[in-house]
Amino acid sequence: MKPCSLIFKCAVLLIIFFIGPSGAFASNSSAHVESISIDAAQTFLDNSITELAIKDTRNLLKKGFPAASVYINNPGAGIHIVVAGGSGKNSDEYEWVSSSRNNHVVLVLKSPSMQGLSSGLYGLLQEKLGYRFYHPRR
């Protein structure tokens, strides 16, 4: 994954720490994330590359955080995963920038391409939240 800010790394670590030692996916955890929103413009929801990645991310977050509500474009969510960029050259490059606004964690994914946005969403799931994507022949 491309350079991440210290705030982003801390936010992800705090989420994992409060969820429990078995990764971010302990269903019997006493602490939990209440709501997550993947914020994406209609352009990304209509593009076949990013649409699939956004839907996969939403479905996998629902499984990983069973006590949380996972939305697309919900301004009231506690955690926002914002998808931004995607109109430039084809590239798998992406960058995460994180911040806190009004007691909400905001993780912004930036990339010059749709492929980069897709890679960034799967990168978040795999590299930061512990999801594993195995090749079908393994």
N, C-alpha and C positions, 0 to 999 in steps of 0.2 A: 504494500500500500504506500502511497505517496505521503509526504510529510504531514503529520497531524499536530494540532496544537496541544499544548499541555493540558488545557481545560478539557478537550475532547477525551484524552486518555484518562484523565481523572474521573470524568463523568461516567465513562464506560466501566472503569474499575469500581466506582461506587455502586453502580447498578449491579454488577456481578457480586460485589462484596455483600450487599444487602439481600440479594436473592439467595445466596447460599453457596457452600463449597463444591457442590456438584456442577458448577457452572451456572449459567444464567437460567437454567431450566428445571430447577427443583420445584415440583408442583406442591410440595408440602411446606414450603417456606413460610415463615411467619410474616416477613416483610415482603411487599410486592409492589410492582409497578401497576398503577391504576389505569392509566390510559396513554396510548401511543398513537400519534398521527403521522402518516407519511403524506407530506404536503407536496403536491405536484400539480403543475399547470396542465390544462387539458391537452396541450401539445404532447406531453409525455405519456398521458393516459391513452392517447390515440396512436402512438408510435408502437409498432409491434415489438421492438427491442426493449424499450423501457416499460411498456405495459406489462409484459411477462415478468420482468424483474420486480416491478412494484407489486404485482399480485402475489408472486412467490414470496417476497419479503413479508407482505402482510400475513399470508397464511402461515409462514414459519414463525413469525413473531407471536401469532395467536397460539401456536402449539408450545412455544418456548415460554410464554408468559400467560398461562391459562387463566389467571385471575384478572388479567388486564383486558380492557377493551382496546382493540386495534382498529383504527379508522384510516380513511383516506380523506385528507383536507378537513380536519376537525379543529377549529381554532381553540377549543376548550381543553384539548389534551394536555397532559403534564409533560410529555416528551414529544418533541417535533423532529422528525427526520425530513429535512427540506431538500428537494431535488432541484438543482439549478444549473443552467448552462445548456449544453447539448446542441448548439447550432453550428459548431465548427467542424474541423477536419476529423476524419476517423482516427481514433486513438483510444487505447485502453487506460490512458492516464486519468487520474482523479485525485481530488484533495478533499479532506474533511476539515471543516472549521466549526468549532463549538463555542457556545456562549450560554448565558443564563439570562432570561428575560422574564420579569414578573413571576418569579418562582417556577418558571418552565425551563427545562433543558432543551436547547435548540442545537441540533446537529445538522449542519449544512453540507451537502454533497455538491461539489463543483467539478465539472468536467467540460472540455470543449466538444465532446461528442456523446451521442446516445450510447455507444458501446462503453464509453468510460463511465457513464452514469450507471449502467447495468453492472459493470465490474465493481464499481464502488459499493452498490447495495449488497452484492454477494460478498464483497470483501468485508463489509461491516459484520455480516452474519458469520462468516468463517473466521476472520482474523481477530475480531474483538469479542464476539459473543459465543464462540465455541462450536458453531454448527460445522458439520463435516459433509462435504459433497464428494462421494466416492464415485469412481468410474464404474460403469455397469459391469465391466469385465473383472473387477476386483472382488 
